[in-house]
């Protein structure tokens, strides 16, 4: 079963009046990139006026030595460090609340988020509540923080979410597991410290799911209705870095250049999201994680190729750019959308990720519920081809066994 393609909506690719779309680009995050640069963490914190630092991370990173290296860099700059390492994947309001108690007791003046997107999101959530009070639910949406927030440095150890480039914290409700996107310009990190050496220790499974997530960010942000010339520069450069390096890191995990390309690509894709948002693939993936605890990257691996096929009539030329960059075809080839979808599916297969909903054990009778919830996801509103619950259910149907 193929999701139907409309010959409508082709106006999505048309430029706005005057030739170019209007946009408001406000860079807020300094980017420090290069192998070994985690050693500069203390100096960077000092530049931001820090004296007492909360390091937000998870237990696993201590085993890799990353927590110790970060603490050593901070201590080397004469800073007090308190560690909150109780972050779990897809952090909930409960994790944020526990971190908040830790932060208050330590009387901190700067936060470091060390780890994957979960650590960085939890750190941002703690920052919201420490500086502005209330509950995370109060900040669901955009621009609801009324008071200044503490400076934050993000140190990603995965090449996936690009959270270090974004002013949003994704925090889940502990009962429903649905994620709240809490965004505010004041929550943006002051510094993103990108050290590819920190990503070499990623287990193969983490490399796979975070890499597919980063690729999806590049693909979706390149075609959203909120895309603009700046976001598309980030998206396309991210795609070129990620599409060329992903297979290499799967085969050769210690390949330093490929790891560096993946980390920078993931960051640029995150910067693209900050300026253009995401689309239907993420809207479809979130309910799968909420109801069936599917890993976000695995859910994305299943849904993204089907969304690309669904959107192809609306943004064929844009998908042609990405297909040409991956040397799949010429940019004006009418098969570009299908070839891009096939390529994304092949990358998921190389990574050992599922490519059908059946592999995630999603029952068909749940599809109406999942589709209704996907339609309510914020990112669905920015898909280049408008979608409703019926469209999203059809895409789920396509993904069941194709």
N, C-alpha and C positions, 0 to 999 in steps of 0.2 A: 504494500500500500504506500503510495507516494502522497505527501501533503500537497494539496492543490496549489497551483500557482496562478496568481491573478495577473492580468495584463494591466491592471490599474496600479496606482501608487508609484508609477515611474517618475513622477514629479519630485520624488524624494531626493534624487540626485541633482536636481536643478539648483543653480546658485541663487542666492537671495537677490533682491533688487540691488542694483549697483555692481553686480558681478561677484561679490564675496559676502559670505554671511557675517553678521555682526557678532562680536564676542568680547568678553572681558577677561583677560588673562592676568592673574595675579600670582606670580611665583612666591612661595612662602618658605620653601625648604632649601637649605644649603646642602649640596651633595658632595660628599667626600668619598672618592672611589679609588680602590687599588689594593693589591695584596699586602697584608700585614698592617693595614692602617688602623686596625682595632687598637694598636698601641697608642694611638693619638686620642683615644676616648677621654682620658682624664684632662688633657689640654683643651679639648673642645668643650668639655663641661665647665672648666675654669673660665673660658672665654664668655660663657653665658652667665657668669656670676655665681656658679653653684658652690655650695659648701657642704650640703647634706643631700645625698642622692639615694633615691629608691630604684633598685634594679629589679625589674619585673621580668620573670622568665619561667621556665618549667624545669622539672627535675632532670629530664633527659639530657639537657645541655651541659649539666655539671659533669656527666660521664664523658662527654666529648672534650672537656677542658675549657669550653668557651666562657663559662661563668667565671672560672678562676682567672682567665686572661683579662676579662673585662674588669673584675675587681682589682687586679694588680695594676691596671692602667689608671683606674680611678684613685686608688691609694697612692700611686706614684705621684699624683698631682696634689696630694694632701687632702683628699676629700673623704668625708665619712660616708660609708656605704651600708645601706640596709637592703637585704635581699628578700623579695617575695617571690617564691618559686612554686606557687600552687596553681599555676595556670594550666588549664586543660584545653584540648581541642574544642573549638566552637564555644568560647567562654560565655557563661551566663551571668545574669545579674548577681547571683550568689558569689561567683568568683570575684567580681568587681567589689562587692561589699566587703569580702574578706581582705582584699588588697587595700581598700580604703582604711580599714582599721589599722592595718600595718603602717600605712603612710602617715596617718595622724600621729601614731605613737612615735614615729621616727622624726617628725617635724622637718620634713624634707623641703627643699627648694628647687629640685630638678628631678625629672623622671627619665630613666633609660629603659626602653623596651628592647629586650634581647631575645630573639627567637624567630618563629614564624609569625604569620598574621595573627594568630591567637594571642601571643604575648603582646604584640603591638596594640591590638584592639583592646585588650584588658588594661594596658597601661593608659590608653586614651580614656577609657571609661573611668578609671580611678581619678584621672586628672579632672574630668567633668565634675565628679561628685566632691572631690576635695576642695575645689576652688569655687564651685557654684552651688553646692548643696543639693538636696532633693534625692530623687531616684533616677535611674537610667531612663525610665519611661518618660520622664519630664523632658528629655532631650531627643526623643524620637522625632526625626525630621531634620530641619536645617536651621541653624542660626538661633538656637534657643538659649545659649549661654549668655548671661548678662554681665558676668564678671571676667576679668583677665584670667588666663590659665597659666600654669607653670610651664617653663620651657621643657621640651622633651627631645631626647635624642633617640632615634630608632636605629637598631643594629640588626638587620635581618640575617638569619642563618639559613634561610631557604630562598629559593628563586621561584617565587610563586605569586603571593597576593599583591605585592607592591604597596602594602599598607603604609609603608614609610613615606610614600609620596602623596598620601591622601589625608583629608581632614575629617574622615568618617571613622567611627568605631562601630563595628558590627557586634552587637551583644544580644545573646539569645534569651528568650523567656524560659526559665527552667522547667516550666510545666508543659508548654506547647512546643518548645524547641524552635519556634519561629524566631528569625533574627530581626532585630530592630537596627535600622541604620540611623545612627546619631551623628550628625555632622555639624561642624561649626568652624569657620576660618581660624578661630583661636585654638582649635585642637590640632592644627597642622604641626608636624614636627619642625623644630628649628633646624635640626641637622639629620640627614640620612647618611649613616656611615656604612658604606658598601665595601666589605672586605670579602672577596671571593674565597679566600682560604677557609672562612668559616662555613662555607657550603659544602666542602669536600667530604665532610663527615656524615652528610645526609644518607640515611639508609636508602636502598634502591627504591623501595615503595614510596618513600617521601619524595624522592627525586621525580618519580613518575607522576604522582598526583599534583604536586606543585607546579611541575613543568607544563602539564596540560592546562592547568588553571591560568598560568601566565600567558600561554598561547591564546587561550580563549579571550583574555582581556584585550590582547592586541587585535584579534579578529572582530570582536563585538564593538569595541570603542571606535574602530575605523569607520563603521557604517551607521552609528546611532543617529537619531534625529538631532542630537545636540552636538554633533561633530563640528569642528571648526578647523581652520588652517593650522592652528597650533597643536590641537589634540591629534590631528592626523599626522603631523610630523612625528610626534611621540609614538603613535600607534604603528606607523609603518617602519620606523627604525627598530622598534621593539620586535615586530614580526620578523624583520630581516635577521636580527640577532638570534632570536629564539628558534625560528624554523631551521636555521642552519646548524644550531648547536645541540638541539635536543637529542637527536639520534646519537650524537657523539658522547654525551654524558651518560646515556643509557648503556652504551657499549664500554666506555672508558671513564669510569666515575672519577678518576684522579686527574683527568685532562684539565690542566689549569686554564688554558685559554677558553675552552668550552664552558667551564664553570663561570669564568668572568663574563662571558657573553650572556649566559643565562641570567646571571644576577643583574647585570645592567639592563638587559632586555625586560626582565620582570619589573624593574623600577620604572623604566620608561612607559611600560604598559600601565602601571599604576598611576603615573602622572597623566596619561591619556584619560583614564577613568575619571580622575579629578576634574577634568575639563570637558568630558563628553558623556559620562555615565556608561551603563552597559545595556544589554538587551534581553531578548527572550530566553536565551540559553541559561542565564543565571536565574531568571524568574522560574523556569521549569526545574532547575536543579535544587533550589532551596526547599520546596516541599518534600522532595525525595530524601533529603537529609533529615528534615524535621520528623517525618513519619517512620522512616525505615533505617535511620542512622547511616545512610549511605555516605561515604566519604565525599566531600564536596568535589574533589577532583575527579573521582570516579563518576559521579552524576554528570558532571560537565562533559566528560569523555563520551558518554552515551548521547547526550542531548545536542551538543554543538553541531555535529554534521547535519542533523535533521533540521536544525534552525537555519543553517546556511542554505540548504536546499529550498526551504520555505521562503527565505528572503531573496533568493537569487533574482527573481523578476524585478524587484524593487531596486536592487543595488548591484546589478550585474557588472557594471563598469568598475566599481570599487573592489568587488571580489576578484575581478580580472587583474587589478594591480597586485593583489596578494598572491594570486596564482602565478603571475609572471615572475614575481620576486622569488618564488619557490621553484622556478623553472619548470612549471607544469604545462604552460601554454602561453600564447601571446595574450596581452592584456585585453584585446578585443575579441578573444575567442568566445563564441556563444556557450561553450561547454565549461567556462571558467568556474561557475558556481558548483557544478557537479564534481569537477576535478578537485576543487578546493576541499569539498566535503569528503571526497574519497581519500585525499591526502591526510586530513585530520583524523579520519578513522584509522588509517594505516599507522599513524603515529601512536594512537591509543593502543593499537594491537602490539606494536613494538614495545610499548611500555608495560605490557601485560595487564592492561586495564580493560574493563568490560566495554562492549560496544552495543549491547542490547539491554533493555530494561529487564528482560527475562533473567539475565545474569545477576541482577540485583534483587530478584525474587519479588518484583512488584506485581501484585494481582491486578488483573484487568478491571475488576469491579471497583478498584480504588481510583481509577483514572478520572471520573467526574469530580471527585473531591479534590484530587491533586490539581486538576485544571482550574477549578474555581479559586483555589489558593494561589496558584501561579499567576492568575489574572490580577490578583490583588497586590502582587509584588511590585515595588516601585520601579524596578528596572524594565518591567514589561512596557511601561509607558514610553520608553525611549527606543523601542525596537523600530527599525527602519520601515518595516511593513506592519501596519497596525494589527494587533492581535486581541482577541477576546477569548473567553473561556472555551468556546467551541473550537477555535483555531488551535488553542493550546492542547486541548484534548486530542485533536487529530494528530498533532505532532507527537504526543505521547504514544498514540496508537502506532504511528510509524516506527517508533523506537522499541516497541515491544519485542519484535523478532527480526528486524531488518538492520 
